[in-house]
Amino acid sequence: MLGGANVNYRTEVLNNAPVLCVHSHLGYMDMVALLLEFGASVDAPSESGLTPLGYAAAGGHMAIVTALCRRRAKVCVMNNDLREQISSADHRKSTGADFSCHVFD
């Protein structure tokens, strides 16, 4: 990234998701933090309409959900199925984690 890599690069996985979506989905907190530090768009969606917050919530990665919320990620974003991402993730959760997102100062 110091050499000029595009922090909003669209990958060939997860419906051409930006790299932040991929690392949010996989639960790689260190990479998410680094991408955010270098200016990655916190709300850039994949072609299916899921944002990094939606991918992190669906994967049960609460530390990433918290980090994205601290960066003011939009909570009430609709995916291409016109469902709220957090609500959809909440219905699919298997970890028992609470997917509510609070506004951080």
MDAnalysis code that builds the backbone (N, CA, C; Angstrom):
import MDAnalysis as mda
import numpy as np

u = mda.Universe.empty(315, n_residues=105, atom_resindex=np.repeat(np.arange(105), 3), trajectory=True)
u.add_TopologyAttr("name", ["N", "CA", "C"] * 105)
u.add_TopologyAttr("resid", np.arange(1, 106))
u.add_TopologyAttr("resname", ["MET", "LEU", "GLY", "GLY", "ALA", "ASN", "VAL", "ASN", "TYR", "ARG", "THR", "GLU", "VAL", "LEU", "ASN", "ASN", "ALA", "PRO", "VAL", "LEU", "CYS", "VAL", "HIS", "SER", "HIS", "LEU", "GLY", "TYR", "MET", "ASP", "MET", "VAL", "ALA", "LEU", "LEU", "LEU", "GLU", "PHE", "GLY", "ALA", "SER", "VAL", "ASP", "ALA", "PRO", "SER", "GLU", "SER", "GLY", "LEU", "THR", "PRO", "LEU", "GLY", "TYR", "ALA", "ALA", "ALA", "GLY", "GLY", "HIS", "MET", "ALA", "ILE", "VAL", "THR", "ALA", "LEU", "CYS", "ARG", "ARG", "ARG", "ALA", "LYS", "VAL", "CYS", "VAL", "MET", "ASN", "ASN", "ASP", "LEU", "ARG", "GLU", "GLN", "ILE", "SER", "SER", "ALA", "ASP", "HIS", "ARG", "LYS", "SER", "THR", "GLY", "ALA", "ASP", "PHE", "SER", "CYS", "HIS", "VAL", "PHE", "ASP"])
u.atoms.positions = np.array([
    [0.809, -1.177, 0.000],
    [0.000, 0.000, 0.000],
    [0.865, 1.258, 0.000],
    [2.006, 1.146, 0.630],
    [2.923, 2.281, 0.600],
    [3.429, 2.548, -0.811],
    [3.427, 1.509, -1.628],
    [3.877, 1.646, -3.007],
    [2.781, 2.081, -3.957],
    [1.580, 2.357, -3.435],
    [0.506, 2.861, -4.281],
    [-0.561, 1.853, -4.644],
    [-0.620, 0.727, -3.953],
    [-1.662, -0.260, -4.239],
    [-3.041, 0.343, -3.990],
    [-4.018, -0.054, -4.783],
    [-5.383, 0.437, -4.672],
    [-6.087, -0.277, -3.519],
    [-6.393, 0.453, -2.447],
    [-7.037, -0.162, -1.274],
    [-8.509, -0.475, -1.528],
    [-9.047, -0.004, -2.640],
    [-10.431, -0.308, -3.007],
    [-10.502, -1.274, -4.193],
    [-9.423, -2.004, -4.413],
    [-9.348, -2.968, -5.516],
    [-10.499, -3.967, -5.447],
    [-11.129, -4.216, -6.578],
    [-12.203, -5.213, -6.668],
    [-11.591, -6.561, -7.020],
    [-11.878, -7.538, -6.197],
    [-11.318, -8.876, -6.370],
    [-12.168, -9.698, -7.334],
    [-11.757, -10.916, -7.553],
    [-12.524, -11.830, -8.400],
    [-13.351, -12.801, -7.571],
    [-13.453, -12.558, -6.273],
    [-14.224, -13.433, -5.387],
    [-15.370, -12.658, -4.751],
    [-16.314, -13.368, -4.183],
    [-17.470, -12.773, -3.495],
    [-18.171, -11.735, -4.368],
    [-18.441, -12.098, -5.610],
    [-19.136, -11.202, -6.546],
    [-18.376, -9.892, -6.768],
    [-17.114, -10.025, -7.103],
    [-16.245, -8.865, -7.365],
    [-16.221, -7.880, -6.203],
    [-16.098, -8.424, -5.015],
    [-16.089, -7.598, -3.813],
    [-14.784, -6.838, -3.677],
    [-14.862, -5.613, -3.152],
    [-13.636, -4.899, -2.820],
    [-12.831, -5.686, -1.786],
    [-11.549, -5.464, -1.765],
    [-10.661, -6.229, -0.896],
    [-11.066, -6.099, 0.583],
    [-11.624, -4.954, 0.991],
    [-12.080, -4.800, 2.374],
    [-13.226, -5.762, 2.686],
    [-14.101, -5.985, 1.742],
    [-15.192, -6.961, 1.935],
    [-14.625, -8.361, 2.154],
    [-13.642, -8.718, 1.360],
    [-13.062, -10.064, 1.443],
    [-12.430, -10.292, 2.813],
    [-11.639, -9.341, 3.272],
    [-10.980, -9.509, 4.569],
    [-11.977, -9.420, 5.722],
    [-13.044, -8.650, 5.555],
    [-14.101, -8.606, 6.563],
    [-14.812, -9.954, 6.635],
    [-15.064, -10.545, 5.497],
    [-15.705, -11.861, 5.403],
    [-14.842, -12.951, 6.053],
    [-13.542, -12.882, 5.824],
    [-12.628, -13.902, 6.346],
    [-12.263, -13.689, 7.813],
    [-12.553, -12.495, 8.333],
    [-12.260, -12.216, 9.736],
    [-10.830, -11.788, 10.007],
    [-10.161, -11.243, 9.011],
    [-8.767, -10.829, 9.148],
    [-8.689, -9.390, 9.669],
    [-8.817, -9.236, 10.965],
    [-8.883, -7.919, 11.597],
    [-7.669, -7.058, 11.298],
    [-6.483, -7.629, 11.310],
    [-5.274, -6.843, 11.050],
    [-5.309, -6.225, 9.656],
    [-5.756, -6.994, 8.677],
    [-5.835, -6.482, 7.308],
    [-6.934, -5.444, 7.186],
    [-8.060, -5.664, 7.850],
    [-9.151, -4.687, 7.831],
    [-8.659, -3.365, 8.408],
    [-7.977, -3.414, 9.540],
    [-7.459, -2.205, 10.173],
    [-6.476, -1.483, 9.249],
    [-5.616, -2.232, 8.601],
    [-4.637, -1.639, 7.691],
    [-5.318, -0.983, 6.494],
    [-6.280, -1.662, 5.901],
    [-7.008, -1.101, 4.756],
    [-7.744, 0.179, 5.150],
    [-8.370, 0.158, 6.326],
    [-9.074, 1.355, 6.799],
    [-8.097, 2.503, 7.045],
    [-6.951, 2.174, 7.623],
    [-5.934, 3.191, 7.886],
    [-5.471, 3.871, 6.601],
    [-5.407, 3.100, 5.516],
    [-4.943, 3.639, 4.244],
    [-6.083, 4.157, 3.366],
    [-7.278, 4.288, 3.951],
    [-8.367, 4.974, 3.256],
    [-9.334, 4.133, 2.462],
    [-9.414, 2.830, 2.721],
    [-10.383, 2.002, 2.004],
    [-11.800, 2.501, 2.285],
    [-12.640, 2.451, 1.278],
    [-14.029, 2.890, 1.421],
    [-14.792, 1.913, 2.300],
    [-15.305, 2.414, 3.408],
    [-15.944, 1.559, 4.406],
    [-17.283, 1.001, 3.923],
    [-17.901, 1.631, 2.942],
    [-19.217, 1.190, 2.475],
    [-19.231, 0.679, 1.038],
    [-18.075, 0.417, 0.456],
    [-18.034, -0.064, -0.930],
    [-18.598, -1.483, -1.004],
    [-19.660, -1.695, -1.785],
    [-20.295, -3.008, -1.835],
    [-19.723, -3.929, -2.913],
    [-20.024, -5.207, -2.757],
    [-19.760, -6.166, -3.823],
    [-20.866, -5.998, -4.864],
    [-20.793, -6.727, -5.963],
    [-21.838, -6.627, -6.981],
    [-23.183, -7.143, -6.479],
    [-23.179, -7.948, -5.417],
    [-24.444, -8.420, -4.842],
    [-25.013, -7.415, -3.850],
    [-24.285, -6.340, -3.586],
    [-24.781, -5.290, -2.717],
    [-24.347, -5.379, -1.275],
    [-23.589, -6.398, -0.914],
    [-23.116, -6.512, 0.465],
    [-21.894, -5.628, 0.683],
    [-21.880, -4.939, 1.814],
    [-20.757, -4.081, 2.187],
    [-19.850, -4.848, 3.151],
    [-18.685, -4.298, 3.481],
    [-17.824, -4.956, 4.465],
    [-18.553, -5.257, 5.783],
    [-19.416, -4.340, 6.214],
    [-20.170, -4.563, 7.448],
    [-21.075, -5.782, 7.332],
    [-21.732, -5.939, 6.211],
    [-22.594, -7.094, 5.995],
    [-21.821, -8.400, 5.997],
    [-20.667, -8.399, 5.346],
    [-19.835, -9.611, 5.328],
    [-19.305, -9.951, 6.718],
    [-18.865, -8.936, 7.463],
    [-18.347, -9.183, 8.811],
    [-19.442, -9.693, 9.737],
    [-20.626, -9.091, 9.652],
    [-21.739, -9.521, 10.502],
    [-22.163, -10.945, 10.171],
    [-22.232, -11.264, 8.882],
    [-22.626, -12.616, 8.473],
    [-21.627, -13.660, 8.948],
    [-20.361, -13.267, 9.040],
    [-19.330, -14.196, 9.490],
    [-19.163, -14.232, 11.000],
    [-19.891, -13.374, 11.704],
    [-19.787, -13.349, 13.162],
    [-18.520, -12.694, 13.681],
    [-17.911, -11.836, 12.880],
    [-16.652, -11.192, 13.249],
    [-16.933, -9.857, 13.942],
    [-17.276, -9.922, 15.215],
    [-17.735, -8.752, 15.944],
    [-16.670, -7.675, 16.100],
    [-15.408, -8.047, 16.206],
    [-14.356, -7.027, 16.298],
    [-14.307, -6.200, 15.014],
    [-14.520, -6.839, 13.889],
    [-14.529, -6.128, 12.608],
    [-15.792, -5.291, 12.488],
    [-16.940, -5.829, 12.908],
    [-18.182, -5.052, 12.916],
    [-17.975, -3.774, 13.726],
    [-17.382, -3.906, 14.893],
    [-17.134, -2.756, 15.756],
    [-16.198, -1.749, 15.078],
    [-15.119, -2.245, 14.476],
    [-14.168, -1.353, 13.800],
    [-14.835, -0.603, 12.648],
    [-15.676, -1.276, 11.893],
    [-16.364, -0.639, 10.776],
    [-17.380, 0.388, 11.273],
    [-18.072, 0.064, 12.362],
    [-19.023, 1.020, 12.933],
    [-18.306, 2.260, 13.455],
    [-17.133, 2.065, 14.022],
    [-16.350, 3.211, 14.495],
    [-15.944, 4.118, 13.342],
    [-15.837, 3.547, 12.160],
    [-15.510, 4.328, 10.952],
    [-16.780, 4.816, 10.256],
    [-17.895, 4.726, 10.947],
    [-19.189, 5.227, 10.460],
    [-19.747, 4.443, 9.273],
    [-19.545, 3.133, 9.267],
    [-20.152, 2.303, 8.232],
    [-21.665, 2.426, 8.325],
    [-22.315, 2.474, 7.188],
    [-23.776, 2.568, 7.157],
    [-24.363, 1.236, 7.620],
    [-25.238, 1.316, 8.598],
    [-25.813, 0.106, 9.182],
    [-27.022, -0.356, 8.383],
    [-27.868, 0.549, 7.963],
    [-29.112, 0.181, 7.287],
    [-28.952, 0.253, 5.773],
    [-28.086, -0.590, 5.259],
    [-27.847, -0.666, 3.817],
    [-28.566, -1.894, 3.293],
    [-29.254, -1.738, 2.176],
    [-29.957, -2.870, 1.567],
    [-29.026, -3.583, 0.594],
    [-29.073, -4.910, 0.608],
    [-28.329, -5.643, -0.406],
    [-29.204, -5.729, -1.657],
    [-28.792, -6.449, -2.668],
    [-29.563, -6.501, -3.912],
    [-30.864, -7.267, -3.773],
    [-31.051, -8.007, -2.682],
    [-32.316, -8.680, -2.410],
    [-33.256, -7.776, -1.618],
    [-32.864, -6.514, -1.460],
    [-33.628, -5.507, -0.724],
    [-33.879, -5.901, 0.721],
    [-32.884, -6.524, 1.319],
    [-32.952, -6.844, 2.744],
    [-31.846, -6.083, 3.444],
    [-32.126, -5.656, 4.653],
    [-31.076, -4.997, 5.418],
    [-29.998, -6.023, 5.720],
    [-28.751, -5.653, 5.508],
    [-27.654, -6.599, 5.650],
    [-27.518, -7.140, 7.065],
    [-27.614, -6.273, 8.051],
    [-27.433, -6.725, 9.428],
    [-28.591, -7.632, 9.830],
    [-29.808, -7.280, 9.437],
    [-30.957, -8.129, 9.754],
    [-30.823, -9.491, 9.090],
    [-30.382, -9.506, 7.837],
    [-30.188, -10.770, 7.126],
    [-29.117, -11.608, 7.798],
    [-28.041, -10.968, 8.200],
    [-26.960, -11.685, 8.881],
    [-27.452, -12.210, 10.217],
    [-28.271, -11.437, 10.903],
    [-28.797, -11.841, 12.200],
    [-29.625, -13.114, 12.067],
    [-30.382, -13.256, 10.989],
    [-31.183, -14.457, 10.786],
    [-30.321, -15.675, 10.473],
    [-29.141, -15.459, 9.895],
    [-28.271, -16.575, 9.522],
    [-27.228, -16.896, 10.582],
    [-27.172, -16.108, 11.615],
    [-26.086, -16.291, 12.588],
    [-26.143, -17.665, 13.238],
    [-24.985, -18.181, 13.494],
    [-24.903, -19.467, 14.179],
    [-24.020, -19.369, 15.413],
    [-23.455, -18.184, 15.637],
    [-22.524, -18.030, 16.747],
    [-23.200, -17.565, 18.023],
    [-24.436, -17.099, 17.927],
    [-25.118, -16.558, 19.093],
    [-24.692, -15.151, 19.424],
    [-23.919, -14.527, 18.548],
    [-23.446, -13.165, 18.801],
    [-24.561, -12.157, 18.548],
    [-24.497, -11.042, 19.221],
    [-25.456, -9.959, 19.043],
    [-24.973, -9.082, 17.903],
    [-25.779, -8.946, 16.840],
    [-25.386, -8.190, 15.670],
    [-25.891, -6.767, 15.675],
    [-26.385, -6.283, 16.805],
    [-26.815, -4.889, 16.823],
    [-25.584, -4.005, 16.768],
    [-25.705, -2.889, 16.101],
    [-24.585, -1.980, 15.924],
    [-24.939, -0.665, 16.594],
    [-24.048, -0.147, 17.379],
    [-24.275, 1.096, 18.092],
    [-23.420, 2.183, 17.472],
    [-23.847, 3.408, 17.620],
    [-23.070, 4.547, 17.122],
    [-21.967, 4.838, 18.119],
    [-20.747, 4.953, 17.624],
    [-19.590, 5.210, 18.472],
    [-19.161, 6.651, 18.302],
    [-18.734, 7.254, 19.391],
    [-18.211, 8.615, 19.340],
    [-16.723, 8.605, 19.139],
])
